[in-house]
Amino acid sequence: MFFVLSKTLDFLLMPLVWLLLLLCLALFLKSAKWRRISLGSALALLLLLSNPFLSNLAWYAWEARAVPVSEVGKYDVAVVLTGVTSYFPDIPDRVHTRKGADRLLHTLQLYRLGKVSKIVITGGKGFLKDDMVPEAEQLKRILLLAGVPETDIITEPRAVNTRENALFTAALLRQHPEWQKVLLVTSAFHMRRASGCFKKAGVSFDSYPADFSASVPALTPEATIVPNAVAFENWQHLIHEVAGYVVYKVLGYC
């Protein structure tokens, strides 16, 4: 139920939905005054959300800061959160990754550098499809192809949200008391919510953000005043994450 409700909230918080609603009001309202207000609001919203400088600034303020690889110590296990694959039932013979795959790739880098001994991948079926392979198992395939021994890969294939990632992983870690030093790896924009959930679940860890979307703000014309469709899309993802964090806080999940 929570999964379905979260997807419904995602839809309602989409800026594109807001924009279409304002345009519909501008078309169908009887009052000329309110039609103008709706149309002007839609134009203002479009200009605001397509501004790359404002979008990057918001992301830069929200995302966790990067940890230099040189400053990463030795960890018994890295916990990698999923949410980085796509589902194509007509092309089942490979793993389809999307933005966010750095969660896994940067963990692989740390493993190759000898900074991580074991890798736990947590994540189940994020699309409510019975025939879908759990994300944890899909990402395990990539690590195996990269030469990581199967004995160093542990999967948790049930979690469908960040809270379950934390709860199920915490239970798994309790089965391995020898894993004293834990490194939590997820996207920089998601680290705030993930850290809260794992702390709530009683896991002691260090954070390693990956998959960065923001950069140091620049003052070039392309980065400040030229409208950008990517900026509009980025606002949608950021609003989704901020709303998710607030909901988790209210429910006591983090």
MARVO-978575 format. One record per atom (N, C-alpha, C, CB): residue in one letter; y, x, z. Coordinates in steps of 0.02 Angstrom, whole numbers, plus 50000, padded with zeros to 5 digits. Glycine has a CB too. Layout:
N
aYXZ ...
END
This chain:
254
m499405004150000 m500005000050000 m500635004350000 m500004995350061 f500635009650043 f501215014050046 f501335017349978 f501115019450100 f500795019149943 f500865022349878 f501205017649829 f500175024549850 v500985011349827 v501275006449781 v502015005249798 v500884999849784 l502165004549863 l502845003349884 l503305009249866 l502875002049960 s503035015349872 s503435021249856 s503595021449782 s503065027649877 k503115019449740 k503235019349668 k503745013949650 k502575018249630 t503725008349686 t504215003049674 t504915005449693 t504034996749714 l504965008849749 l505615011649771 l505865016749721 l505555014849840 d505415020749693 d505605025649642 d505955022149584 d504985029549617 f505665016549562 f505955012849506 f506645010149523 f505495007049486 l506725007349582 l507355004449601 l507905009649610 l507275000449665 l507705015849625 l508195021149636 l508345025249573 l507945025849691 m508085023149517 m508215026749454 m508925025449431 m507715024649400 p509345030549422 p510025029449397 p510045025749330 p510375036149389 l509525026749288 l509505023149224 l509465015649236 l508915025549182 v509105013549287 v509065006349303 v509745003749324 v508545005249360 w510095007649365 w510775005649385 w511225004849324 w511075010749434 l511185009649278 l511605009549219 l511455003549175 l511515016049178 l510815002149165 l510624996349124 l510834989849158 l509864996349112 l510794989549224 l510994983549259 l511744982249250 l510824984049334 l512144987549255 l512874986849246 l513034984649175 l513224993449262 l512684987449126 l512794985549056 l512604978249044 l512404990149009 c512054976049074 c511854969049068 c512374964449099 c511164967949101 l512644966349156 l513164962449188 l513784962049143 l513344965349256 a513944967749111 a514524967849066 a514424963249006 a514654974949042 l513804962048987 l513664957748931 l513644950348950 l513014959748899 f513394948849009 f513224941849024 f513664938449077 f512524941549047 l514074942349112 l514524939249161 l515034934849125 l514874944549204 k515204929249154 k515694924749124 k516404927149134 k515614917849152 s516524930349191 s517204932649207 s517384938849166 s517274934049282 a517924938649129 a518134944549091 a518304950349137 a518744942849047 k518594948849194 k518774954049243 k518154957849265 k519134951049304 w517634954149284 w517034957349310 w516634960749254 w516594952349345 r516704958249193 r516384961749136 r516704968649127 r516454957549071 r517374968849132 r517724975249126 r517534980049183 r518484974149126 i517484977149243 i517304981349301 i516594984149292 i517344977149366 s516144980049268 s515444982249258 s515404987549204 s515004976349239 l515764986549149 l515764991349095 l516084997949117 l516114988549034 g516644997449152 g516975003549177 g516545007249227 g517645001849209 s516195003549269 s515745006649318 s515165010249284 s515475001449368 a514905007149231 a514365010349194 a514595016749161 a514095005549140 l515195016649132 l515465022749100 l515585028149153 l516115021149063 a515875026349210 a516005031249263 a515355034149289 a516395027949320 l514855029949298 l514205032349322 l513885037149272 l513725026449335 l513935035449207 l513655039749156 l513995046549155 l513715036449088 l514665046649159 l515035052949159 l514875057149221 l515785051649155 l514825053849278 l514685057349340 l513995060449340 l514745052549399 l513495056549321 l512805058949326 l512615063649269 l512335053149326 s513005063949216 s512855068549161 s513245075049167 s513005065249095 n513635075749221 n514015081949231 n513565087349259 n514615080749279 p513455092849223 p512975097949245 p513195101749308 p512865102949190 f513865102549316 f514105106149374 f513945102449439 f514855107349369 l514085095949439 l513955091949499 l513215091449514 l514255084949491 s512815090649462 s512095090249471 s511815096749500 s511745088749404 n512015102449471 n511775108849496 n512015110149567 n512015114549450 l512635108149583 l512905109149649 l512505105249701 l513645107149652 a512335099049684 a511945094949730 a511245097849741 a511885087749703 w510935100049687 w510275103149693 w510305109549733 w509985104449624 y510825113549721 y510885119949756 y510965118949831 y511485123849728 a511315113549850 a511405112049920 a510765109549953 a511955106949929 w510335106149914 w509735103049942 w509145107849944 w509545097049902 e509065111949893 e508465116149888 e508445121549941 e508435119349819 a507835123249962 a507725128850007 a507855135349970 a507005128750037 r508115140250005 r508265146749974 r507625150649961 r508745150750019 a507655154749911 a507075158849891 a506935164249943 a507195162149822 v506295165949951 v506075171449993 v505865177149948 v505495169250042 p506185182949950 p505995188549907 p505265190449918 p506435194549920 v504915191849864 v504205193749868 v504115199749914 v503925195149799 s504595204349911 s504545210449952 s504565209050026 s505115215249934 e504835203150046 e504885201450116 e504295197250141 e505525197750129 v503835195550096 v503245191550115 v502725196250146 v502955187750053 g502495194450206 g501995198550239 g501295196750218 g502055197750314 k500825198050260 k500115196650246 k499925190050279 k499665202450272 y499625185550240 y499435179050265 y498695177750255 y499845173550230 d498395174350304 d497685172650299 d497565167350245 d497415170150366 v498045162750238 v497955157350190 v498635154750166 v497545151550221 a498655153050103 a499235149650074 a499035142450059 a499495153250010 v499445137750081 v499325130550069 v499785128350012 v499445126250133 v499485126349957 v499865124449897 v499845116849889 v499585127849834 l500425113749886 l500455106549874 l500455105149799 l501085103449908 t500105099849780 t500055098149709 t500625093449689 t499375094849693 g500515089649635 g501045085549607 g501335088849546 g501595084349659 v500935092949512 v501195097049457 v500775096249393 v501215104349477 t500325091349392 t499915090349332 t500085083749298 t499165090649350 s499915083249235 s499995077049197 s499305074249180 s500405078149133 y499275067849166 y498635064449154 y498605062049082 y498545058449202 f498125064849044 f498015062948975 f497265061348967 f498235068648925 p497075055048975 p496355053348973 p496025054848906 p496265046048989 d496425055248853 d496145056748787 d496065064248775 d496575053648732 i496315068348821 i496245075648814 i495995078448881 i496925079148793 p495365077148897 p495115078848964 p494835085948971 p494585074048984 d494855089848916 d494505096248917 d494945102048939 d494235097748850 r495525100648969 r495975105948993 r496415103249048 r496405108848935 v496745107649082 v497215105749135 v497915105349105 v497195110649196 h498255099849116 h498925098849090 h499435099649147 h499005091849055 t499805105049146 t500315106049198 t501005104149172 t500315113449221 r501445102949218 r502145101449202 r502585105349250 r502285093749207 k503235103849249 k503685107449293 k503435107049365 k504405104649288 g503445112549399 g503175112949466 g502575117449470 g503005106149490 a502305119449412 a501705123649411 a501825130449444 a501475124649340 d502455132349454 d502595138649489 d502325138449560 d503345139949491 r502225132549588 r501915132049654 r501255135949653 r501795124649674 l500865134849601 l500215138149596 l500285145249571 l499745134249550 l500705146249520 l500765152849489 l501065157949536 l501185152349425 h501555155949576 h501845160749623 h501365162349680 h502505157949651 t500945157449697 t500425158749747 t499915163649718 t500085152149768 l499745162749655 l499285167349623 l499575174449623 l499135165149551 q500215174949611 q500545181549613 q500475184749682 q501295180949594 l500595180849734 l500525183549802 l499805185549816 l500765178349854 y499335181649791 y498625183249800 y498465189849767 y498185177649773 r498705190749706 r498565196949669 r498895203049701 r498805196249597 l499445201849736 l499795207249770 l499485208749839 l500525205549779 g498965204949856 g498635206149920 g498995203249980 g498545213349930 k499465198749968 k499845195850023 k499535189350049 k500555194450001 v499055186650012 v498715180450031 v497965181450022 v498965174349989 s497575179650073 s496845180750070 s496475174650043 s496585182450138 k496685168650063 k496365162450042 k496905157650016 k495965159150100 i496695153049973 i497155148049945 i496865141149956 i497285149349869 v497245136949992 v497065129950002 v497505125849955 v497155127650077 i497205121549914 i497575117149869 i497465110049893 i497345118049794 t498015106549908 t497955099749934 t498275094649887 t498275099250004 g497895089649869 g498155084349825 g497595080649790 g498625087349774 g497655074049788 g497145069849757 g497365066949691 g496945064349803 k497245060549682 k497405057249619 k498085053849626 k496855052049600 g498575056449591 g499245053849598 g499425048249551 g499725059349589 f498955045849510 f499115040749460 f498695034449467 f499035043749391 l498335033649523 l497915027849535 l497415026749479 l498355021649543 k497135032149452 k496635031749399 k495975034249426 k496855035949337 d495455029949423 d494805031749451 d494485037449413 d494345025749451 d494615037949348 d494285043149308 d494675049649309 d494195040749238 m495225049949344 m495615056149347 m495305061049396 m496345054549367 v495285067349377 v495045072649422 v495595074149472 v494845079149382 p495445074449537 p495965075949586 p496355082249568 p495665076749656 e497005082149582 e497425087749562 e497185094349593 e498145086449583 a496955094149654 a496725100249686 a496165103449646 a496485098849758 e495715099249621 e495155101949581 e495395104549513 e494625096449571 q495895101249484 q496165103549421 q496485110449428 q496685098549394 l496885111349481 l497225117749491 l496725123249510 l497765117149544 k496185121249542 k495655126049558 k495375129049494 k495095122749599 r495315124949441 r495065127449377 r495505133049351 r495035121649325 i496155132249359 i496615137449335 i496515143849373 i497345135049341 l496445143449438 l496345149449478 l495685152849460 l496355147749553 l495165148949448 l494525151849428 l494585155449361 l493985146349424 l494945152349314 l495055155549249 l495465161949257 l495405150749201 a495895162149309 a496305168149322 a495915173449360 a496925166249360 g495285172149375 g494875177249407 g494855177049482 g495105183749386 v495125171849513 v495095171349586 v494385169049605 v495635166349613 p494045172649650 p493375170649670 p493365163649701 p493085175649719 e492845159849686 e492805152949712 e492805152849788 e492195149449685 t492545158149819 t492525158449892 t493225158849923 t492115164449914 d493715160749884 d494405161249909 d494825155049895 d494745167349880 i494515149949865 i494875143749848 i494575137949886 i494855142449771 i494985134449924 i494765128549961 i495185122649938 i494835129650038 t494865117149922 t495235111249897 t495205105649948 t494955108949830 e495755101949951 e495795095749991 e495985090349940 e496335096250051 p495505086349916 p495625081949859 p495785074649875 p495045082049815 r496005073149936 r496095066149955 r496825063949959 r495755064750020 a497265068449978 a497955066649992 a498315064049930 a498335072750020 v498715058649939 v499095055849884 v499845055949899 v498865048749868 n500045058649956 n500755059449972 n500835065350019 n501045052950003 t501455067050034 t501585073050073 t501325072450144 t502335074450074 r501375066550173 r501125065550241 r500375066850243 r501275058550266 e500005064250194 e499285065450193 e499125072750178 e498955060850142 n499535075950137 n499445083150126 n499435086750193 n500015085950082 a499915084950236 a499975088250301 a499395086450347 a500635086350333 l499245080050353 l498725077850399 l498035080550380 l498695070250402 f497855080050316 f497195082250295 f497135089850297 f497055079750225 t497685093350280 t497675100650283 t497635103050355 t498285103550249 a497985099550400 a497955101350471 a497235100850497 a498425096950512 a496885095550477 a496185094750497 a495755100350469 a495915087950474 l495895102250407 l495525107750376 l495645114450412 l495705108350302 l496275115650429 l496445121950462 l496125122350531 l497205122650468 r496045116650565 r495725116750631 r494995118850626 r495775109850663 q494695117850567 q494005119950557 q493955127550545 q493705116250499 h494525130750535 h494535138050522 h495035141350569 h494725139450447 p494855142050632 p495315145150681 p495475152450665 p495015144750750 e495085155350621 e495215162350601 e495825162950556 e494615165350566 w496045157250528 w496645157350486 w497255156450531 w496615151750431 q497525161950555 q498075161750602 q498755161550568 q498035167750648 k498815164950512 k499455165350477 k499425161050414 k499645172750459 v499845155950412 v499845151050358 v500505151350320 v499715143950385 l500455151250254 l501055151050211 l501055144450173 l501065157150162 l501585140550181 l501645134150147 l502035134950082 l501995128950192 v501735132950026 v502045133749960 v502135127049927 v501615138449916 t502755125449910 t502905119449871 t503565120649836 t502925113049916 s503785115849797 s504425116449761 s504995116949811 s504525110549713 a505515120649792 a506095121649836 a506405114949856 a506615126049802 f506435110149810 f506745103749825 f506315099649873 f506875099749761 h505675101049876 h505195097249915 h505045100449983 h504545096349876 m505295106549993 m505115110250053 m505365106950117 m505385117350049 r505945103750114 r506215100550174 r505745095150200 r506915097450158 r505505090750156 r505055085350177 r504375088150196 r504985080150120 a504115092850156 a503465095650170 a503455099350237 a503255100450114 s503965103250250 s504005106850314 s504005102050373 s504625111350316 g504385096650367 g504405091750421 g503735088650434 g504905086450405 c503375086950381 c502715083850388 c502205088650419 c502465081350320 f502215094850397 f501725099750423 f501875101450496 f501725106050380 k502515101850514 k502685102950584 k502455097050627 k503445104050592 k502565090950601 k502355084850636 k501595084750646 k502585078650599 a501235087650598 a500505087750601 a500245093450645 a500215088450532 g500705097450672 g500515102750718 g500315109250686 g499955100450759 v500515110250624 v500345116450588 v500905121550597 v500225115050512 s500725127550616 s501205133150621 s501175137050556 s501045137750683 f501745138050523 f501745141050456 f502415144350442 f501595135750403 d502425148250389 d503045150750358 d503105147350290 d503035158550352 s503725146650267 s503855143150204 s503945148150147 s504475138750210 y503705146050088 y503815150050027 y503995145249970 y503175154350009 p504635143749962 p504835139149909 p504715142149840 p505575137349917 a504555137749793 a504455139749723 a504765134349679 a503685140649706 d504715135349613 d504935130149566 d505665128149578 d504475123949571 f506105132749567 f506825131449580 f507145127849521 f507195138049594 s507575123049536 s507945119349485 s508675121249482 s507875111949497 a508955123549537 a509665125149541 a509785132649535 a509965122649607 s510385134449515 s510595141449510 s511285142049543 s510605143949436 v511495148249553 v512165149349580 v512675145949534 v512325156949589 p513095141549560 p513565137849516 p513985142449472 p514025133549559 a514015140849408 a514415144649360 a515015140449338 a513985146649298 l515515143749310 l516135140249290 l516255140449215 l516735143349326 t515725141149176 t515785140849104 t515875133649081 t515175144149070 p516155132449021 p516235125548998 p515575121648995 p516555125448929 e515045125148973 e514395121748968 e514135119649036 e513885126248935 a514325123349088 a514075121849155 a514535117449196 a513955128249192 t515115115649169 t515595111849209 t515805105149179 t516195116049220 i515955105049114 i516255098949086 i515865095849029 i516945100349063 v515415099548996 v515035096848940 v514475092448966 v514755102648895 p514465085948949 p513925081548974 p513245084148954 p514025074348947 n512755082948998 n512085085648988 n511575080349009 n511995092149028 a511125078648963 a510615073648978 a510135076049033 a510215071948915 v510025082649036 v509585085349088 v509885084249157 v509465092849076 a510545084749162 a510875083549226 a510755076449249 a511635084849220 f510775071649204 f510645064649220 f509935063949248 f510735060149158 e509455067049214 e508765066749237 e508675070149305 e508305070049185 n509025075749315 n508965079349378 n509205075149437 n509365085849374 w509725071149426 w509965066749480 w509415061849501 w510585062949458 q509045059449452 q508505054749468 q507995057949515 q508155052249404 h507795064149499 h507295067649540 h507575069049610 h507075074149507 l508215071049612 l508505072649677 l508575066449721 l509195075949668 i508805060949691 i508865054649729 i508185052449755 i509175049049685 h507675053249714 h506995051549735 h506785055649796 h506495052749678 e506925062149794 e506715066449850 e507115065149913 e506785073749830 v507765064249907 v508185062849966 v507965056149997 v508945062649946 a507845051149955 a507625044649981 a506955045250015 a507585039449924 g506505049249985 g505845050350016 g505905053650084 g505415054449971 y506355058450088 y506455061950152 y506725057150205 y506935067850142 v507205052950186 v507495048150233 v506965043250256 v508085044450200 v506565040650210 v506035035850228 v505535039050275 v505675033250165 y505345045250261 y504865048750304 y505165049750374 y504675055550274 k505805051350377 k506135052150442 k506125045550481 k506865054550432 v506295040150448 v506315033550481 v505615031650506 v506575028250432 l505105033050467 l504415031250486 l504115036250535 l503975030850424 g504455041750548 g504205046650595 g503675051250566 g503935043250653 y503655051850499 y503165056150467 y503385063550469 y503055053950395 c504035064750475 c504275071650475 c504865072450523 c504475073950404 
END
